[in-house]
Amino acid sequence: AYNEALSDESISLAKAGIQAELSADVSEFALGNPSPYYSFDEHTPKIEQVPIDKDDLISRFGVMLAVENDKDTEKQMEKVEHILQRGEDQSFEGEDHISEDTWFNYVHYASRISPYLTDDAHEKILSACRSLFEQGDDDRLKLRHAEALASISCAFAKMNLSEEVQPRHVDSAFEFFT
């Protein structure tokens, strides 16, 4: 039933001779490692290295990200050294940061905003979806991805503490999405 809700956004029920289909709004956040060696091969497309059927993934997830560590040992060691030095003096002077109170207030305020789509943003999302559907070589782009683009656009508006989703938010979301 969970897989059905993720892929079809509905759940079918059959009980006591009654058959019904219920609308389901389900979200899932998942993490996984590539196979077979738990790191990406830079010469193979990342999507080909995921050990799960691609059609299943694409029909269930609005957005998929591949995150990998920097393989440059020197860069890694510089980052470790930076973390260790910062831990010694607990000083963040000269770095971009905000206080915990400011961060809490920002998140609290942003969580109360429910941005609405302006007509321009609505048209921009339609145009972006049309271009995605036209670019697709197969049927793997689903309505779920259009919904994800709209949701990400709203998230960008919230991050900017905007009461409305504007075309610039859609542009940012589309860049992130693609």
Residue, then its C-alpha position, 0 to 999 in steps of 0.5 A: a500500500y505504501n508503494e502504491a501511495l508513492s507511485d500512484e498517489s492513491i491507495s486501493l481498498a477492498k473490504a467487506g465487498i466495498q472497493a474504494e480508492l483513497s487519495a494519498d499525499v505521501s512524502e518520503f526522504a531516503l538515503g542510499n549508497p551506490s553499488p557495488y563499492y559504496s562510492f561513485d565511479e566518475h566514468t559512469p553516469k550516477i543514475e546507472q550506479v544506483p542499485i534500485d530499478k530506475d523506473d521505481l525511483i523516478s515514479r516515487f521521488g520528485v527529486m533525487l540528488a547524488v552527493e559524493n565526497d571530494k576525492d582530493t585528499e589534500k582538500q579533505m585534509e584542509k577541511v579536517e584541519h579547519i574543523l579542528q582549528r575551529g574546535e580549539d578556539q570555538s571562534f567563528e570570526g570572519e566566517d559567514h554565520i548567524s546566531e542561534d537566536t537569529w536562526f531560530n527566529y528566521v526558521h520560526y517566521a519562515s515556517r508561518i509563511s504560506p506563499y501563493l503562486t502569482d500568475d507570472a510564477h504559475e505561467k513560469i512553472l507551466s513553461a518549465c514543466r512543458s520544457l521538461f516533458e518535451q526534453g524527456d526521452d522517455d515517459r519517466l517524467k511524471l506529474r509528481h515532478a511537476e508537483a515537486l517543481a511547484s513545491i521547491s518554488c514555494a520553498f525558495a519563496k519561504m527561504n526569501l520570506s516572501e508571501e508570494v512565489q515569484p518567477r525568480h523563485v521558480d527560476s531558482a527551483f528549476e535550476f535546483f531541480t535540473 
